[in-house]
Amino acid sequence: MAPALRPVYNCPPFPMLLTTMRLMLAPMEGVIDHTMRELLTSMGGIDRCVTEFVRVTDRLLPPKVFYRLCPELAGGGTTATGVPVYIQLLGGQAGPLADNAARAAELGAPGIDLNFGCPAKTVNRSDGGSIILREPQRVHAIAAAVRAAVPAHVPITVKTRLGFEDESLFLDIVRGIDAAGVNELTVHARTKRHGYRPPAYWEEIARAREVTGMPLIANGEIWSPADALRCLEVTGCDDLMLGRGTLCRPDLARLVVGAAEGHMPESMQWQEVLPLLLQFFAMNLAHYDAHYAPSPLKQWLVYLRGHYFPAALLFEKVKRLRDPAQVQSALQAALAEAIADRLEQPERATALKIA
Ligand SMILES: Cc1cc2nc3c(=O)[nH]c(=O)nc-3n(C[C@H](O)[C@H](O)[C@H](O)COP(=O)(O)O)c2cc1C
């Protein structure tokens, strides 16, 4: 029998209606590729996605690099459900970044996103990501060069952390990005030094609002509709970016939108997540080598187990499986078990939903 479903705590509707709020799906290198984008955007609630990063060093990259990271370019730069996918560039040299941004725009990218947040040592050592935040003037120069190289109708967005060592340069960074004329700024409310450790310092984003009129998108530690509401209140932002929370709860964006529109949507139950896992696995089998295809599935289960206890058990069952047929069987068995459990004990599943 499947283990007990975890209680689902629904957030009450937000006290004010936020019908203009937009929700962005965060870029996540090695985790949110085009298959995950397609799946998560099909759940509803997401207004924009960003690719994994295109690493730019000193040269113009061939189109195949852009198509590999953003296969959506072949379909107009949107996911199957019509959500635009911006191409993320990462690097430290203004000229090559500008050239590659122009190329991405020529290939049909609906927008370009510049990454100044990556904390990875390998990336920082080769002059990319958050290390550039030590030089606000350079952040400005890169953003300005990219903006100038791309037609005005193609938006340029920037994603930053609060700083590298600390927040002391944060407002200078924001002013520089503002002066570069880019369209929007997403702030992951932590420094590089903070890594991914909670909390996120949302109140710092409110400080940024005092020095720029540019649309600001708040990001970091939003795991529930209640977190989303608090983040909007603390930051004063209209828009949010969701990362790991959407992997733990694939319907998170839909729930946040529902709460913002004044109703209380039902959270997904585990037996509704299992068909998504099967679909995700099938997409990975279609796009990647059969030996690789189980890996993204296992990785997703690691996130899902943060919210769904049965995901932890399923992960234990599949973690050593390599044969795609065995992985598929394990998923199908888990689905059959979850459905049987639900049919046997519908009243328990209902009782577990605590409003
Ligand atoms: C595995 C992983 C990969 C990430 N890759 C990127 C990236 O390529 N570009 C970027 O700007 N941020 C990247 N991030 C940061 C996320 O976009 C986001 O800012 C961060 O996870 C905080 O948001 P969250 O608490 O909603 O997850 C990554 C985060 C993780 C955990």
Ligand as a Chemical Component Dictionary entry (heavy atoms), coordinates in Angstrom:
data_LIG
# 
_chem_comp.id                   LIG 
_chem_comp.type                 NON-POLYMER 
_chem_comp.pdbx_formal_charge   0 
_chem_comp.three_letter_code    LIG 
# 
loop_
_chem_comp_atom.comp_id 
_chem_comp_atom.atom_id 
_chem_comp_atom.alt_atom_id 
_chem_comp_atom.type_symbol 
_chem_comp_atom.charge 
_chem_comp_atom.model_Cartn_x 
_chem_comp_atom.model_Cartn_y 
_chem_comp_atom.model_Cartn_z 
_chem_comp_atom.pdbx_ordinal 
LIG C1  C1  C 0 20.697 23.649 -9.619  1  
LIG C2  C2  C 0 20.532 25.135 -9.815  2  
LIG C3  C3  C 0 20.918 25.704 -11.020 3  
LIG C4  C4  C 0 20.784 27.094 -11.215 4  
LIG N1  N1  N 0 21.156 27.639 -12.413 5  
LIG C5  C5  C 0 21.018 28.971 -12.617 6  
LIG C6  C6  C 0 21.370 29.580 -13.850 7  
LIG O1  O1  O 0 21.780 28.924 -14.803 8  
LIG N2  N2  N 0 21.222 30.928 -13.976 9  
LIG C7  C7  C 0 20.749 31.708 -12.963 10 
LIG O2  O2  O 0 20.629 32.921 -13.143 11 
LIG N3  N3  N 0 20.393 31.156 -11.788 12 
LIG C8  C8  C 0 20.511 29.827 -11.596 13 
LIG N4  N4  N 0 20.125 29.272 -10.408 14 
LIG C9  C9  C 0 19.511 30.113 -9.382  15 
LIG C10 C10 C 0 17.975 30.071 -9.525  16 
LIG O3  O3  O 0 17.581 30.620 -10.758 17 
LIG C11 C11 C 0 17.307 30.867 -8.393  18 
LIG O4  O4  O 0 17.787 32.181 -8.438  19 
LIG C12 C12 C 0 17.602 30.271 -7.014  20 
LIG O5  O5  O 0 17.422 28.867 -7.005  21 
LIG C13 C13 C 0 16.693 30.904 -5.932  22 
LIG O6  O6  O 0 15.341 30.733 -6.262  23 
LIG P1  P1  P 0 14.444 29.561 -5.579  24 
LIG O7  O7  O 0 14.611 29.698 -4.082  25 
LIG O8  O8  O 0 13.041 29.855 -6.040  26 
LIG O9  O9  O 0 14.990 28.264 -6.050  27 
LIG C14 C14 C 0 20.260 27.904 -10.180 28 
LIG C15 C15 C 0 19.860 27.305 -8.979  29 
LIG C16 C16 C 0 19.999 25.946 -8.777  30 
LIG C17 C17 C 0 19.548 25.350 -7.464  31 
# 
loop_
_chem_comp_bond.comp_id 
_chem_comp_bond.atom_id_1 
_chem_comp_bond.atom_id_2 
_chem_comp_bond.value_order 
_chem_comp_bond.pdbx_ordinal 
LIG C1  C2  SING 1  
LIG C2  C3  SING 2  
LIG C2  C16 DOUB 3  
LIG C3  C4  DOUB 4  
LIG C4  N1  SING 5  
LIG C4  C14 SING 6  
LIG N1  C5  DOUB 7  
LIG C5  C6  SING 8  
LIG C5  C8  SING 9  
LIG C6  O1  DOUB 10 
LIG C6  N2  SING 11 
LIG N2  C7  SING 12 
LIG C7  O2  DOUB 13 
LIG C7  N3  SING 14 
LIG N3  C8  DOUB 15 
LIG C8  N4  SING 16 
LIG N4  C9  SING 17 
LIG N4  C14 SING 18 
LIG C9  C10 SING 19 
LIG C10 O3  SING 20 
LIG C10 C11 SING 21 
LIG C11 O4  SING 22 
LIG C11 C12 SING 23 
LIG C12 O5  SING 24 
LIG C12 C13 SING 25 
LIG C13 O6  SING 26 
LIG O6  P1  SING 27 
LIG P1  O7  DOUB 28 
LIG P1  O8  SING 29 
LIG P1  O9  SING 30 
LIG C14 C15 DOUB 31 
LIG C15 C16 SING 32 
LIG C16 C17 SING 33 
# 
